[in-house]
Amino acid sequence: MATAGDAMVDTTVVYQKPLSMAALAWLEQLEDERDQADIAGNFDGFKKITDEISATIGGKYGLSERSATPEEELLIIYSITRTRHRFMGQRNMLNDRYLGYDRAQTTIRLQTDARFNSHMAAVLAIDAMVMKAVNDDEFHDAWSDTKKDPGQLIPGIISHAQTHERKEVFAHLRPAFEAFLGTRRNTMRLANDVFNIFAPKMSLVKVYNEVVPSGGIYKGWTVHNVDVFAYPVTLTEEENARFPDAEDAIRKEINHDLSRSNHVSSIFSSSERAISPSDEIRSKFDLGSKEIIVEYIYHDCLPEQGYRVRGIGPRRFYLSLPIMNPQLAKLLKQRGAIIPDSAMEETYRQTKLILKKKAIPDMIINTAKRGIPAALHNYALSLFENRTSGIKRDVPKAIEVYKDAFNLGFEIGKKNLPILLYKYAIMLFNGTDGIAQKNIQAIEIMREAADLGSPDARRDLSLMRIAQAGALD
């Protein structure tokens, strides 16, 4: 891999590296600013900074003639991992973020510049491994198994990259990509070390069905305070005497609800990254000097089941992990920002409110601006369908907003985005529903829907192309 060149973030800023600043120093400065955008709940700012970070890694300011030092390689891997960890559902990541700053120029460089091609192949490899691990627990476990030959993982990584990256980009990078996977085993291990210090993606399903039965160990992390909600149903002695089988029956009902996605609440991490714990937390949980920690806030949102059983929240629990790589520990100490409790609680409060049927428009819009997937989903559907009084219909903006929810890994978005794209493409092609007719754009959007697996889009894409060809004759 080559060396890449406290207020709310102003999203009108055009980022440009100072001429006198080295690319990696610029990258470190941008990571600090991304921390601040994260803390402020400024999702637009976070995205804008992420685009500049990706462009810097993608050679916007050129590549150094020398190879990266271990410290520099670690920083680049950290930035790639953090971007993918947040945008866990985004497809075509290299094409849209790392190469999007000048697609014409980067396409030529991929074809003619062997060094640039090799560098971007390494970026693709790191990104593909992280995306597969964050969405595939079996791959994550295998990647973390130091006794397992990394070579056994290569076919799955290649297949994943081929499926999720733009076809033309993958085709240009494939030889160098496969060469990287075949020869850079140490870098693959280092990438796993970095990935493992990021907060595991969690939900109540994982907590109840994986963390609790394991005795408080999850993905190598020790979970503290998990016992405070291990058994959320506790009947009184009198109730147990009168209804001896009731508690067991209620727990089974709760477990059934946990298998249904619409009854499962997300758990918010107070930081996208692991941090060094405070002295108070270190003392409370008897943590060693090399341990880092992630704080979570969760809501036991299970509906009232009777027998005085009611979900309560928010509560907090913590995950800790010792860091053995001294260079990684040093890097984490530099990344010390953490989202304050007040911001966490406001995020939690807004998320719960916007799920109500009578949520007010301002609340929906403001929560979406924080980059909360469920809020982006609600806001996009309000824009698309004019379903909320006070939010004016705007179909193109709805598509843009829903893509954000999809890119953040919103599970329902995997089903809904292809449907919305398909409907929008039909509007564009026919010039209906107040949308101006734009056949070329309609075909491109229909192709997006088809690529996301819509059978209707695959069928109608061919019909659109035939109709367009006939119109041109």
FIPA-743225 format. One record per residue (C-alpha): residue number from 1; x, y negated, z; residue in three letters. Coordinates in steps of 0.02 Angstrom, whole numbers, plus 50000, padded with zeros to 5 digits. Each point is the difference from the previous one (the first is absolute). Layout:
N
kolse px py pz kedren
NUM X Y Z ALA;
...
***
This chain:
473
kolse px py pz kedren
1 50000 50000 50000 MET;
2 50069 49831 49952 ALA;
3 49999 49845 50111 THR;
4 49845 49895 49962 ALA;
5 50032 49845 49974 GLY;
6 49260 49513 50910 ASP;
7 49879 49904 49900 ALA;
8 49879 50074 49874 MET;
9 50090 50035 49838 VAL;
10 49957 49872 49866 ASP;
11 49936 50106 49855 THR;
12 50030 49857 49877 THR;
13 50188 50018 50027 VAL;
14 50098 50065 49850 VAL;
15 50140 50107 50069 TYR;
16 50171 49975 49923 GLN;
17 50164 50055 50077 LYS;
18 50121 49856 50036 PRO;
19 50147 50010 49880 LEU;
20 50127 50007 50139 SER;
21 49913 50141 50094 MET;
22 50042 50183 49973 ALA;
23 49853 50109 49946 ALA;
24 50006 50107 50157 LEU;
25 50004 49847 50113 ALA;
26 49847 49941 49905 TRP;
27 49920 50169 50029 LEU;
28 50030 49987 50187 GLU;
29 49924 49825 50004 GLN;
30 49848 50061 49905 LEU;
31 49976 50144 50122 GLU;
32 49998 49873 50143 ASP;
33 49867 49900 49907 GLU;
34 49901 50159 49966 ARG;
35 50002 50031 50187 ASP;
36 49924 49829 50030 GLN;
37 49864 50027 49869 ALA;
38 49961 50167 50081 ASP;
39 49986 49922 50173 ILE;
40 49889 49859 49934 ALA;
41 49882 50121 49913 GLY;
42 50037 49909 49836 ASN;
43 49975 50137 49872 PHE;
44 50020 49888 49847 ASP;
45 50166 49938 50069 GLY;
46 50053 50179 50040 PHE;
47 49964 50053 49820 LYS;
48 50091 49852 49925 LYS;
49 50156 50031 50105 ILE;
50 49990 50186 49962 THR;
51 50000 49960 49814 ASP;
52 50159 49896 50020 GLU;
53 50083 50135 50105 ILE;
54 49958 50129 49868 SER;
55 50060 49888 49859 ALA;
56 50165 49968 50092 THR;
57 50027 50188 50020 ILE;
58 49945 50020 49818 GLY;
59 50144 49894 49936 GLY;
60 49917 49829 49980 LYS;
61 50165 49920 50052 TYR;
62 50109 50133 49921 GLY;
63 50094 50146 50077 LEU;
64 50168 49998 50082 SER;
65 50146 50079 49908 GLU;
66 50042 50104 50153 ARG;
67 49901 50137 50085 SER;
68 49900 49957 50155 ALA;
69 50081 50024 50170 THR;
70 49909 50120 50121 PRO;
71 49927 49849 50092 GLU;
72 49939 49922 49838 GLU;
73 49928 50164 49938 GLU;
74 49907 50018 50165 LEU;
75 49923 49826 49985 LEU;
76 49941 50036 49822 ILE;
77 49925 50167 50052 ILE;
78 49917 49915 50149 TYR;
79 49920 49868 49889 SER;
80 49939 50129 49872 ILE;
81 49928 50106 50140 THR;
82 49913 49855 50085 ARG;
83 49919 49946 49838 THR;
84 49937 50175 49963 ARG;
85 49947 50029 50181 HIS;
86 49883 49850 49987 ARG;
87 49943 50026 49821 PHE;
88 49983 50187 50019 MET;
89 49871 50023 49861 GLY;
90 50074 49890 49863 GLN;
91 50035 50081 49833 ARG;
92 50130 49938 49875 ASN;
93 50100 49920 50139 MET;
94 50160 49978 49899 LEU;
95 49912 49932 49848 ASN;
96 49892 49877 50096 ASP;
97 50112 49942 50143 ARG;
98 50183 50041 49970 TYR;
99 50001 49967 49812 LEU;
100 49852 49882 49986 GLY;
101 50101 49839 50019 TYR;
102 50049 50010 49815 ASP;
103 49928 50155 49920 ARG;
104 50071 49966 49826 ALA;
105 50176 49978 50067 GLN;
106 49993 50147 50120 THR;
107 49932 50115 49864 THR;
108 50150 49958 49890 ILE;
109 50119 50026 50147 ARG;
110 49924 50171 50039 LEU;
111 50036 50051 49820 GLN;
112 50173 49923 49979 THR;
113 50082 49975 50171 ASP;
114 50054 50167 50074 ALA;
115 50047 49924 50167 ARG;
116 49833 49911 50019 PHE;
117 49911 50160 49948 ASN;
118 50095 50100 50132 SER;
119 49961 49871 50135 HIS;
120 49814 49998 49960 MET;
121 49998 50190 49996 ALA;
122 50064 49997 50180 ALA;
123 49864 49875 50048 VAL;
124 49869 50112 49919 LEU;
125 50067 50152 50094 ALA;
126 49990 49914 50170 ILE;
127 49827 49929 49963 ASP;
128 49933 50167 49937 ALA;
129 50063 50095 50152 MET;
130 49926 49873 50120 VAL;
131 49832 49993 49910 MET;
132 49987 50189 49996 LYS;
133 50048 50015 50184 ALA;
134 49877 49868 50060 VAL;
135 49858 50087 49907 ASN;
136 50053 50182 50018 ASP;
137 50036 50070 50174 ASP;
138 50071 50163 49934 GLU;
139 50128 49908 49894 PHE;
140 50042 49886 50147 HIS;
141 50034 50150 50112 ASP;
142 50106 50085 49867 ALA;
143 50099 49840 49964 TRP;
144 50035 49980 50186 SER;
145 50059 50180 50020 ASP;
146 50189 49987 50003 THR;
147 50015 50189 49976 LYS;
148 49906 49992 49836 LYS;
149 50094 49980 49837 ASP;
150 49947 49830 49928 PRO;
151 50013 50079 49828 GLY;
152 49839 50094 50035 GLN;
153 49908 49835 50011 LEU;
154 50057 49933 49831 ILE;
155 49863 50075 49888 PRO;
156 49865 49924 50111 GLY;
157 50085 49829 50001 ILE;
158 50018 50000 49811 ILE;
159 49818 50049 49976 SER;
160 49943 49866 50122 HIS;
161 50101 49862 49915 ALA;
162 49940 50055 49828 GLN;
163 49819 49992 50058 THR;
164 50008 49834 50093 HIS;
165 50121 49894 49897 GLU;
166 49964 49922 49831 ARG;
167 50035 50128 49864 LYS;
168 50121 49891 49899 GLU;
169 50101 49951 50154 VAL;
170 50015 50180 50061 PHE;
171 50052 50059 49826 ALA;
172 50144 49874 49995 HIS;
173 50057 50046 50176 LEU;
174 49974 50187 50002 ARG;
175 50177 50060 49958 PRO;
176 50082 49884 50128 ALA;
177 49858 50035 50124 PHE;
178 50027 50187 49992 GLU;
179 50189 49976 50010 ALA;
180 49979 49896 50159 PHE;
181 49892 50132 50082 LEU;
182 50122 50136 49952 GLY;
183 50158 49914 50064 THR;
184 49955 49874 50135 ARG;
185 49947 50116 50141 ARG;
186 50077 49888 50134 ASN;
187 49899 49851 49938 THR;
188 49843 50107 50003 MET;
189 50036 50042 50183 ARG;
190 50034 49817 50040 LEU;
191 49835 49952 49919 ALA;
192 49913 50126 50112 ASN;
193 50084 49925 50154 ASP;
194 49933 49829 49949 VAL;
195 49827 50066 49960 PHE;
196 49985 50085 50168 ASN;
197 50023 49838 50098 ILE;
198 49846 49924 49920 PHE;
199 49838 50011 50096 ALA;
200 49908 50161 49953 PRO;
201 49833 49968 49918 LYS;
202 49870 50054 50127 MET;
203 49813 50018 50023 SER;
204 49888 50073 50134 LEU;
205 49997 50163 49903 VAL;
206 50189 50018 50017 LYS;
207 49999 49947 50182 VAL;
208 49865 50121 50055 TYR;
209 50045 50145 49887 ASN;
210 50190 49987 49990 GLU;
211 50074 49890 50137 VAL;
212 49898 50065 50147 VAL;
213 50022 50187 49961 PRO;
214 50187 49975 49974 SER;
215 50021 49933 50175 GLY;
216 50042 49826 49942 GLY;
217 50127 50032 49862 ILE;
218 49961 49935 49826 TYR;
219 50118 49996 49850 LYS;
220 50149 50002 50119 GLY;
221 49931 49857 50106 TRP;
222 49956 50016 50184 THR;
223 49827 49930 50033 VAL;
224 49974 49908 50164 HIS;
225 49828 49971 50079 ASN;
226 49919 50127 49884 VAL;
227 49927 50083 50154 ASP;
228 49888 49850 50034 VAL;
229 49885 50053 49860 PHE;
230 50041 50183 49978 ALA;
231 49830 50048 50071 TYR;
232 49879 49857 49965 PRO;
233 49850 50101 50059 VAL;
234 49988 50030 50186 THR;
235 49832 50039 50081 LEU;
236 49968 49976 50184 THR;
237 50005 50150 50118 GLU;
238 49812 49992 50015 GLU;
239 49977 49997 49812 GLU;
240 50121 50146 49977 ASN;
241 49904 50098 50131 ALA;
242 49833 49966 49915 ARG;
243 50065 50022 49822 PHE;
244 50150 50119 50008 PRO;
245 50023 50009 49811 ASP;
246 49965 49818 49960 ALA;
247 50177 49930 50006 GLU;
248 50067 50135 49886 ASP;
249 49857 49972 49878 ALA;
250 50028 49812 49998 ILE;
251 50186 50022 49967 ARG;
252 49961 50115 49854 LYS;
253 49883 49868 49932 GLU;
254 50136 49868 50017 ILE;
255 50125 50112 49911 ASN;
256 49873 50022 49861 HIS;
257 49981 49811 49986 ASP;
258 50189 49983 49991 LEU;
259 49999 50107 49843 SER;
260 49888 49872 49914 ARG;
261 50094 49852 49931 SER;
262 49859 49876 50030 ASN;
263 50009 50036 50187 HIS;
264 50186 49975 50016 VAL;
265 50078 49838 50057 SER;
266 50171 49942 49946 SER;
267 50129 49968 50133 ILE;
268 50097 49839 49982 PHE;
269 50187 49996 50025 SER;
270 50062 49840 50078 SER;
271 50148 50001 49882 SER;
272 50036 50064 49827 GLU;
273 50169 50044 50068 ARG;
274 50068 50082 50155 ALA;
275 50082 49880 50122 ILE;
276 50108 50002 50155 SER;
277 49882 50015 50150 PRO;
278 49987 49868 50137 SER;
279 50082 50035 50168 ASP;
280 49827 50022 50075 GLU;
281 49948 50132 49873 ILE;
282 50171 50083 50008 ARG;
283 49985 50016 50188 SER;
284 49817 50054 49998 LYS;
285 50033 50148 49884 PHE;
286 50179 50034 50055 ASP;
287 50072 49970 49827 LEU;
288 50183 50019 49957 GLY;
289 50109 49859 49935 SER;
290 49994 50064 49820 LYS;
291 49811 50017 49991 GLU;
292 49887 49890 49897 ILE;
293 49812 49986 50019 ILE;
294 49841 49964 49905 VAL;
295 49845 49933 50086 GLU;
296 49828 50051 49940 TYR;
297 49828 49932 50038 ILE;
298 49852 50113 49967 TYR;
299 49814 50004 50025 HIS;
300 49908 50157 50049 ASP;
301 49855 49963 49884 CYS;
302 49905 50162 50024 LEU;
303 49814 49964 50007 PRO;
304 49909 50024 50163 GLU;
305 49964 50185 50016 GLN;
306 49888 49998 50154 GLY;
307 50048 50059 50173 TYR;
308 50074 49827 50034 ARG;
309 50136 50029 49870 VAL;
310 50050 49841 49912 ARG;
311 50150 49948 49896 GLY;
312 50103 49864 50083 ILE;
313 50145 49894 49944 GLY;
314 50115 49926 49955 PRO;
315 50138 50095 50089 ARG;
316 50185 50015 49967 ARG;
317 50123 50141 49985 PHE;
318 50181 50006 49949 TYR;
319 50115 50106 49894 LEU;
320 50186 50008 50034 SER;
321 50144 50073 49902 LEU;
322 50189 50005 50032 PRO;
323 50108 49931 49858 ILE;
324 50163 50092 49977 MET;
325 50063 49907 49845 ASN;
326 50096 49849 50070 PRO;
327 49986 49901 49838 GLN;
328 49812 50025 49997 LEU;
329 49988 49952 50184 ALA;
330 50096 49840 49963 LYS;
331 49884 49958 49855 LEU;
332 49845 50027 50107 LEU;
333 50065 49882 50134 LYS;
334 50008 49864 49868 GLN;
335 49819 50034 49953 ARG;
336 49929 49955 50170 GLY;
337 49831 49921 49959 ALA;
338 49842 50072 50072 ILE;
339 49819 49952 49978 ILE;
340 49936 49921 50162 PRO;
341 49856 50076 50098 ASP;
342 49886 49853 49958 SER;
343 50020 50030 49813 ALA;
344 49976 50187 50021 MET;
345 49840 49977 50098 GLU;
346 49935 49873 49874 GLU;
347 50035 50122 49859 THR;
348 49907 50135 50094 TYR;
349 49853 49885 50041 ARG;
350 49981 49937 49821 GLN;
351 50013 50174 49927 THR;
352 49858 50061 50110 LYS;
353 49891 49849 49963 LEU;
354 50015 50008 49811 ILE;
355 49938 50180 50002 LEU;
356 49832 49939 50065 LYS;
357 49862 49981 49871 LYS;
358 49970 49819 50048 LYS;
359 50181 49945 49997 ALA;
360 50015 49817 49957 ILE;
361 50089 49952 49837 PRO;
362 50139 49900 50084 ASP;
363 50043 50149 50110 MET;
364 50010 50116 49850 ILE;
365 50111 49879 49903 ILE;
366 50115 49958 50146 ASN;
367 50024 50182 50048 THR;
368 50040 50045 49820 ALA;
369 50135 49865 50001 LYS;
370 50087 50098 50138 ARG;
371 50021 50146 49881 GLY;
372 49887 50121 50094 ILE;
373 49948 50135 49874 PRO;
374 49820 50020 50063 ALA;
375 49976 49811 49991 ALA;
376 50072 49992 49823 LEU;
377 49881 50139 49952 HIS;
378 49849 49906 50069 ASN;
379 50053 49835 49926 TYR;
380 50030 50076 49827 ALA;
381 49830 50084 49997 LEU;
382 49918 49837 50054 SER;
383 50087 49911 49855 LEU;
384 49957 50137 49876 PHE;
385 49819 50030 50047 GLU;
386 49950 49833 50076 ASN;
387 49945 50101 50151 ARG;
388 50040 49871 50136 THR;
389 49914 49831 50011 SER;
390 50131 49863 49995 GLY;
391 50127 50097 49893 ILE;
392 49982 49953 49817 LYS;
393 50014 50139 49872 ARG;
394 50170 50007 49916 ASP;
395 50035 50166 49914 VAL;
396 50182 49969 49945 PRO;
397 50045 49945 50177 LYS;
398 49908 50151 50071 ALA;
399 50111 50115 49897 ILE;
400 50157 49908 50059 GLU;
401 49946 50012 50183 VAL;
402 49951 50182 49986 TYR;
403 50169 50043 49924 LYS;
404 50078 49930 50160 ASP;
405 49895 50120 50104 ALA;
406 50049 50143 49885 PHE;
407 50185 49954 50007 ASN;
408 49994 50000 50190 LEU;
409 49945 50181 49995 GLY;
410 49816 49973 50042 PHE;
411 49928 50175 49983 GLU;
412 49829 49950 49933 ILE;
413 50089 49892 49872 GLY;
414 50065 50154 49910 LYS;
415 49820 50039 49952 LYS;
416 49932 49825 49979 ASN;
417 50135 49909 49901 LEU;
418 49981 50108 49842 PRO;
419 49811 49971 50008 ILE;
420 50018 49811 50014 LEU;
421 50130 49995 49861 LEU;
422 49886 50103 49888 TYR;
423 49851 49885 50031 LYS;
424 50107 49845 49970 TYR;
425 50070 50072 49838 ALA;
426 49823 50030 49936 ILE;
427 49952 49820 50042 MET;
428 50153 49934 49909 LEU;
429 49975 50107 49845 PHE;
430 49816 49957 49982 ASN;
431 50008 49822 50065 GLY;
432 49863 50029 50129 THR;
433 49961 49948 50181 ASP;
434 50071 49827 49972 GLY;
435 50171 50068 49946 ILE;
436 50073 49937 49836 ALA;
437 50034 50134 49870 GLN;
438 50185 50049 49995 LYS;
439 50021 50167 49913 ASN;
440 50189 50016 50016 ILE;
441 49995 49965 50187 GLN;
442 49852 50119 50018 ALA;
443 50099 50142 49921 ILE;
444 50149 49967 50115 GLU;
445 49889 50001 50156 ILE;
446 49910 50156 49940 MET;
447 50171 50081 49981 ARG;
448 50038 49956 50182 GLU;
449 49838 50083 50054 ALA;
450 50042 50154 49896 ALA;
451 50175 50009 50075 ASP;
452 49919 50001 50173 LEU;
453 49900 50154 49953 GLY;
454 49831 49933 49943 SER;
455 49924 50128 49878 PRO;
456 49877 49869 49935 ASP;
457 50146 49883 49964 ALA;
458 50096 50135 49907 ARG;
459 49849 50031 49890 ARG;
460 49957 49819 49967 ASP;
461 50181 49947 49974 LEU;
462 50005 50102 49840 SER;
463 49833 49929 49945 LEU;
464 50059 49821 50034 MET;
465 50159 50027 49900 ARG;
466 49901 50070 49853 ILE;
467 49876 49856 50007 ALA;
468 50139 49871 50011 GLN;
469 50093 50079 49854 ALA;
470 49840 49994 49898 GLY;
471 49974 49818 50042 ALA;
472 50175 49959 49939 LEU;
473 49979 50090 49833 ASP;
***
